[in-house]
Every structure is written in structure tokens, then in C-alpha cells.
Amino acid sequence: MPFLLLVVGAAPNAIAYDSKQFTTGEFFTYGIPASIMLMLLVALAVWLVWPLMGMPSL
């Protein structure tokens, strides 16, 4: 999930940036909370789903 990586981290990001819809700063402003939420979601999935599949989570 290229939320706050380089603008060209994903094709839709590059297209939106090239059309002057977003600035580079906006990618960071909205990307930091989105990245934190994604990390929390992945941690929750690892904690809940992995034990159900027989894998240790710690």
C-alpha cells in the first residue's frame, strides 16, 4: 500500500499527481494516518487469524 511512499509508488498516485489534483504534501498528510491504520489492521489480523491457521503469532 503506497500511502506515503514516493508519488510514483502506484500508477493511480502518479496519474492523480500529474493531473494536479494533489500536492506532494497531501500524500504525506493523508498517508501517515492511513499507514498507521493499515499497520494496526495487519497486526490485528496476525493476532487473530494466524492462530486459527495453526501458525504462532508471537
C-alpha positions in Angstrom: 0.0 0.0 0.0 1.9 3.0 -1.2 0.2 5.6 1.0 3.1 7.9 1.8 5.9 6.5 -0.4 7.0 8.3 -3.5 4.2 9.7 -5.5 5.1 7.3 -8.3 4.7 4.3 -5.9 1.5 3.4 -7.6 0.0 4.2 -11.0 -3.1 5.9 -9.6 -1.0 8.1 -7.4 1.1 9.2 -10.4 -1.9 9.9 -12.5 -3.6 12.0 -9.8 -0.4 13.9 -9.1 0.2 14.5 -12.8 -3.3 16.0 -13.2 -2.5 18.5 -10.4 -5.3 17.1 -8.1 -2.9 16.6 -5.2 0.3 18.0 -3.9 3.2 16.0 -2.5 2.4 17.3 1.0 -1.1 15.9 0.8 0.2 12.5 0.2 2.1 12.7 3.5 -0.8 14.4 5.4 -3.2 11.7 4.5 -0.7 8.9 4.1 0.6 8.8 7.7 -2.8 8.1 9.3 -3.7 5.6 6.5 -0.4 3.8 7.1 -0.9 3.6 10.8 -4.5 2.3 10.4 -3.2 -0.4 7.9 -0.4 -1.4 10.4 -3.0 -1.8 13.2 -5.3 -3.8 10.9 -2.4 -6.2 9.8 -1.4 -6.6 13.5 -5.0 -7.5 14.4 -5.2 -9.9 11.6 -1.9 -11.6 12.6 -3.1 -11.8 16.2 -6.5 -13.3 15.3 -6.2 -15.2 12.0 -2.7 -16.8 12.2 -3.6 -18.9 15.3 -6.7 -20.1 13.6 -4.5 -21.4 10.7 -2.1 -23.1 13.1 0.7 -20.6 12.9 2.2 -19.0 16.0 1.7 -15.2 16.2 4.5 -14.4 18.6 
